[in-house]
């Protein structure tokens, strides 16, 4: 995998992660699932986003 392809992959991963965050927020606001579990999932997704951003910046 070339550096450019890897950057593209990380960018797509960031986008997918943001989509997941959006769905978690919607689910929590609509009262689906356990609020604590949804919040923990949101927090984990935010951390993953930070990691992906850091990886992109290092390239």
N, CA, C and O atoms as CSV, one atom per row, in Angstrom:
chain,resi,resn,atom,element,x,y,z
A,1,UNK,N,N,0.856,-1.175,0.000
A,1,UNK,CA,C,0.000,0.000,0.000
A,1,UNK,C,C,0.900,1.235,0.000
A,1,UNK,O,O,1.822,1.346,0.807
A,2,UNK,N,N,0.619,2.146,-0.907
A,2,UNK,CA,C,1.407,3.381,-0.977
A,2,UNK,C,C,0.971,4.349,0.130
A,2,UNK,O,O,-0.074,4.178,0.758
A,3,UNK,N,N,1.809,5.369,0.347
A,3,UNK,CA,C,1.490,6.384,1.353
A,3,UNK,C,C,0.177,7.086,1.022
A,3,UNK,O,O,-0.631,7.354,1.910
A,4,UNK,N,N,-0.030,7.381,-0.254
A,4,UNK,CA,C,-1.268,8.033,-0.675
A,4,UNK,C,C,-2.490,7.163,-0.434
A,4,UNK,O,O,-3.534,7.645,0.006
A,5,UNK,N,N,-2.348,5.881,-0.725
A,5,UNK,CA,C,-3.461,4.951,-0.498
A,5,UNK,C,C,-3.762,4.833,0.990
A,5,UNK,O,O,-4.921,4.748,1.396
A,6,UNK,N,N,-2.705,4.828,1.799
A,6,UNK,CA,C,-2.890,4.731,3.248
A,6,UNK,C,C,-3.608,5.968,3.779
A,6,UNK,O,O,-4.493,5.861,4.629
A,7,UNK,N,N,-3.224,7.149,3.275
A,7,UNK,CA,C,-3.911,8.385,3.670
A,7,UNK,C,C,-5.386,8.325,3.292
A,7,UNK,O,O,-6.256,8.721,4.067
A,8,UNK,N,N,-5.652,7.825,2.093
A,8,UNK,CA,C,-7.037,7.704,1.641
A,8,UNK,C,C,-7.804,6.746,2.550
A,8,UNK,O,O,-8.947,7.018,2.919
A,9,UNK,N,N,-7.184,5.634,2.907
A,9,UNK,CA,C,-7.813,4.661,3.800
A,9,UNK,C,C,-8.132,5.298,5.153
A,9,UNK,O,O,-9.232,5.129,5.679
A,10,UNK,N,N,-7.165,6.032,5.715
A,10,UNK,CA,C,-7.394,6.681,7.006
A,10,UNK,C,C,-8.497,7.729,6.913
A,10,UNK,O,O,-9.293,7.877,7.841
A,11,UNK,N,N,-8.548,8.449,5.810
A,11,UNK,CA,C,-9.607,9.433,5.611
A,11,UNK,C,C,-10.979,8.786,5.557
A,11,UNK,O,O,-11.944,9.297,6.125
A,12,UNK,N,N,-11.055,7.659,4.870
A,12,UNK,CA,C,-12.327,6.935,4.800
A,12,UNK,C,C,-12.710,6.389,6.174
A,12,UNK,O,O,-13.884,6.390,6.543
A,13,UNK,N,N,-11.719,5.926,6.926
A,13,UNK,CA,C,-11.982,5.424,8.275
A,13,UNK,C,C,-12.505,6.540,9.172
A,13,UNK,O,O,-13.416,6.322,9.971
A,14,UNK,N,N,-11.929,7.739,9.040
A,14,UNK,CA,C,-12.421,8.888,9.816
A,14,UNK,C,C,-13.872,9.190,9.473
A,14,UNK,O,O,-14.690,9.440,10.358
A,15,UNK,N,N,-14.183,9.166,8.184
A,15,UNK,CA,C,-15.557,9.426,7.757
A,15,UNK,C,C,-16.530,8.401,8.307
A,15,UNK,O,O,-17.617,8.748,8.770
A,16,UNK,N,N,-16.139,7.145,8.255
A,16,UNK,CA,C,-16.994,6.078,8.783
A,16,UNK,C,C,-17.180,6.227,10.286
A,16,UNK,O,O,-18.270,5.999,10.811
A,17,UNK,N,N,-16.111,6.610,10.972
A,17,UNK,CA,C,-16.198,6.813,12.409
A,17,UNK,C,C,-17.154,7.958,12.741
A,17,UNK,O,O,-17.933,7.863,13.689
A,18,UNK,N,N,-17.095,9.033,11.966
A,18,UNK,CA,C,-18.011,10.159,12.192
A,18,UNK,C,C,-19.461,9.755,11.927
A,18,UNK,O,O,-20.371,10.204,12.624
A,19,UNK,N,N,-19.672,8.916,10.929
A,19,UNK,CA,C,-21.026,8.409,10.670
A,19,UNK,C,C,-21.524,7.602,11.868
A,19,UNK,O,O,-22.678,7.735,12.276
A,20,UNK,N,N,-20.655,6.772,12.426
A,20,UNK,CA,C,-21.032,5.974,13.598
A,20,UNK,C,C,-21.360,6.882,14.779
A,20,UNK,O,O,-22.328,6.641,15.500
A,21,UNK,N,N,-20.554,7.928,14.977
A,21,UNK,CA,C,-20.828,8.874,16.060
A,21,UNK,C,C,-22.200,9.508,15.893
A,21,UNK,O,O,-22.948,9.643,16.861
A,22,UNK,N,N,-22.529,9.894,14.678
A,22,UNK,CA,C,-23.827,10.502,14.396
A,22,UNK,C,C,-24.959,9.549,14.742
A,22,UNK,O,O,-25.947,9.951,15.356
A,23,UNK,N,N,-24.822,8.303,14.356
A,23,UNK,CA,C,-25.864,7.315,14.641
A,23,UNK,C,C,-26.011,7.079,16.141
A,23,UNK,O,O,-27.121,6.877,16.633
A,24,UNK,N,N,-24.901,7.102,16.866
A,24,UNK,CA,C,-24.961,6.934,18.318
A,24,UNK,C,C,-25.684,8.108,18.974
A,24,UNK,O,O,-26.480,7.911,19.893
A,25,UNK,N,N,-25.415,9.318,18.512
A,25,UNK,CA,C,-26.088,10.505,19.054
A,25,UNK,C,C,-27.586,10.427,18.775
A,25,UNK,O,O,-28.401,10.688,19.660
A,26,UNK,N,N,-27.943,10.071,17.561
A,26,UNK,CA,C,-29.361,9.956,17.198
A,26,UNK,C,C,-30.048,8.907,18.064
A,26,UNK,O,O,-31.141,9.138,18.580
A,27,UNK,N,N,-29.406,7.756,18.220
A,27,UNK,CA,C,-29.992,6.685,19.032
A,27,UNK,C,C,-30.205,7.143,20.469
A,27,UNK,O,O,-31.246,6.868,21.066
A,28,UNK,N,N,-29.213,7.845,21.024
A,28,UNK,CA,C,-29.337,8.325,22.406
A,28,UNK,C,C,-30.460,9.343,22.526
A,28,UNK,O,O,-31.257,9.281,23.463
A,29,UNK,N,N,-30.531,10.281,21.584
A,29,UNK,CA,C,-31.554,11.324,21.641
A,29,UNK,C,C,-32.962,10.769,21.440
A,29,UNK,O,O,-33.926,11.328,21.962
A,30,UNK,N,N,-33.089,9.682,20.694
A,30,UNK,CA,C,-34.399,9.064,20.478
A,30,UNK,C,C,-34.760,8.054,21.565
A,30,UNK,O,O,-35.847,7.478,21.552
A,31,UNK,N,N,-33.844,7.846,22.498
A,31,UNK,CA,C,-34.130,6.958,23.617
A,31,UNK,C,C,-33.941,5.484,23.324
A,31,UNK,O,O,-34.483,4.634,24.030
A,32,UNK,N,N,-33.176,5.173,22.287
A,32,UNK,CA,C,-32.897,3.770,21.980
A,32,UNK,C,C,-31.695,3.302,22.793
A,32,UNK,O,O,-30.722,4.040,22.956
A,33,UNK,N,N,-31.765,2.093,23.294
A,33,UNK,CA,C,-30.625,1.513,24.004
A,33,UNK,C,C,-30.397,2.123,25.369
A,33,UNK,O,O,-31.116,3.019,25.810
A,34,UNK,N,N,-29.384,1.613,26.012
A,34,UNK,CA,C,-28.991,2.073,27.334
A,34,UNK,C,C,-28.194,3.373,27.187
A,34,UNK,O,O,-27.163,3.387,26.515
A,35,UNK,N,N,-28.659,4.465,27.806
A,35,UNK,CA,C,-27.972,5.753,27.652
A,35,UNK,C,C,-26.492,5.707,28.051
A,35,UNK,O,O,-25.649,6.316,27.393
A,36,UNK,N,N,-26.188,4.993,29.115
A,36,UNK,CA,C,-24.795,4.901,29.572
A,36,UNK,C,C,-23.928,4.172,28.547
A,36,UNK,O,O,-22.806,4.592,28.262
A,37,UNK,N,N,-24.453,3.085,28.001
A,37,UNK,CA,C,-23.714,2.324,26.992
A,37,UNK,C,C,-23.508,3.155,25.731
A,37,UNK,O,O,-22.428,3.137,25.139
A,38,UNK,N,N,-24.534,3.878,25.325
A,38,UNK,CA,C,-24.412,4.733,24.143
A,38,UNK,C,C,-23.383,5.838,24.372
A,38,UNK,O,O,-22.595,6.142,23.476
A,39,UNK,N,N,-23.382,6.437,25.553
A,39,UNK,CA,C,-22.409,7.484,25.879
A,39,UNK,C,C,-20.995,6.920,25.865
A,39,UNK,O,O,-20.083,7.556,25.336
A,40,UNK,N,N,-20.801,5.739,26.437
A,40,UNK,CA,C,-19.481,5.105,26.431
A,40,UNK,C,C,-19.027,4.823,25.003
A,40,UNK,O,O,-17.856,4.999,24.668
A,41,UNK,N,N,-19.957,4.389,24.172
A,41,UNK,CA,C,-19.629,4.120,22.767
A,41,UNK,C,C,-19.252,5.407,22.042
A,41,UNK,O,O,-18.317,5.422,21.240
A,42,UNK,N,N,-19.978,6.484,22.323
A,42,UNK,CA,C,-19.643,7.788,21.735
A,42,UNK,C,C,-18.240,8.217,22.152
A,42,UNK,O,O,-17.449,8.669,21.324
A,43,UNK,N,N,-17.939,8.074,23.433
A,43,UNK,CA,C,-16.623,8.464,23.942
A,43,UNK,C,C,-15.509,7.655,23.277
A,43,UNK,O,O,-14.470,8.205,22.913
A,44,UNK,N,N,-15.731,6.350,23.119
A,44,UNK,CA,C,-14.736,5.509,22.445
A,44,UNK,C,C,-14.559,5.928,20.992
A,44,UNK,O,O,-13.441,5.955,20.478
A,45,UNK,N,N,-15.651,6.251,20.345
A,45,UNK,CA,C,-15.593,6.678,18.953
A,45,UNK,C,C,-14.821,7.992,18.815
A,45,UNK,O,O,-14.082,8.182,17.849
A,46,UNK,N,N,-14.991,8.881,19.764
A,46,UNK,CA,C,-14.244,10.142,19.762
A,46,UNK,C,C,-12.746,9.867,19.899
A,46,UNK,O,O,-11.930,10.485,19.215
A,47,UNK,N,N,-12.392,8.939,20.786
A,47,UNK,CA,C,-10.982,8.581,20.957
A,47,UNK,C,C,-10.404,7.977,19.682
A,47,UNK,O,O,-9.275,8.289,19.304
A,48,UNK,N,N,-11.164,7.122,19.024
A,48,UNK,CA,C,-10.716,6.537,17.760
A,48,UNK,C,C,-10.497,7.646,16.733
A,48,UNK,O,O,-9.516,7.625,15.990
A,49,UNK,N,N,-11.405,8.603,16.695
A,49,UNK,CA,C,-11.264,9.727,15.775
A,49,UNK,C,C,-9.982,10.509,16.023
A,49,UNK,O,O,-9.301,10.909,15.079
A,50,UNK,N,N,-9.655,10.727,17.289
A,50,UNK,CA,C,-8.413,11.426,17.630
A,50,UNK,C,C,-7.198,10.631,17.162
A,50,UNK,O,O,-6.232,11.201,16.656
A,51,UNK,N,N,-7.253,9.315,17.334
A,51,UNK,CA,C,-6.143,8.469,16.893
A,51,UNK,C,C,-5.973,8.520,15.379
A,51,UNK,O,O,-4.856,8.628,14.873
A,52,UNK,N,N,-7.084,8.441,14.667
A,52,UNK,CA,C,-7.017,8.489,13.207
A,52,UNK,C,C,-6.471,9.829,12.726
A,52,UNK,O,O,-5.667,9.880,11.794
A,53,UNK,N,N,-6.907,10.908,13.359
A,53,UNK,CA,C,-6.413,12.234,12.996
A,53,UNK,C,C,-4.914,12.338,13.253
A,53,UNK,O,O,-4.176,12.871,12.425
A,54,UNK,N,N,-4.465,11.834,14.391
A,54,UNK,CA,C,-3.035,11.867,14.714
A,54,UNK,C,C,-2.231,11.058,13.699
A,54,UNK,O,O,-1.149,11.472,13.285
A,55,UNK,N,N,-2.761,9.909,13.304
A,55,UNK,CA,C,-2.064,9.082,12.315
A,55,UNK,C,C,-1.943,9.820,10.987
A,55,UNK,O,O,-0.896,9.779,10.340
A,56,UNK,N,N,-3.011,10.492,10.584
A,56,UNK,CA,C,-2.979,11.251,9.332
A,56,UNK,C,C,-1.962,12.389,9.387
A,56,UNK,O,O,-1.262,12.646,8.408
A,57,UNK,N,N,-1.882,13.064,10.521
A,57,UNK,CA,C,-0.961,14.191,10.652
A,57,UNK,C,C,0.498,13.751,10.601
A,57,UNK,O,O,1.368,14.527,10.207
A,58,UNK,N,N,0.766,12.507,10.999
A,58,UNK,CA,C,2.147,12.012,11.001
A,58,UNK,C,C,2.620,11.602,9.617
A,58,UNK,O,O,3.812,11.374,9.414
A,59,UNK,N,N,1.706,11.505,8.668
A,59,UNK,CA,C,2.101,11.085,7.315
A,59,UNK,C,C,2.527,12.264,6.467
A,59,UNK,O,O,2.889,12.088,5.303
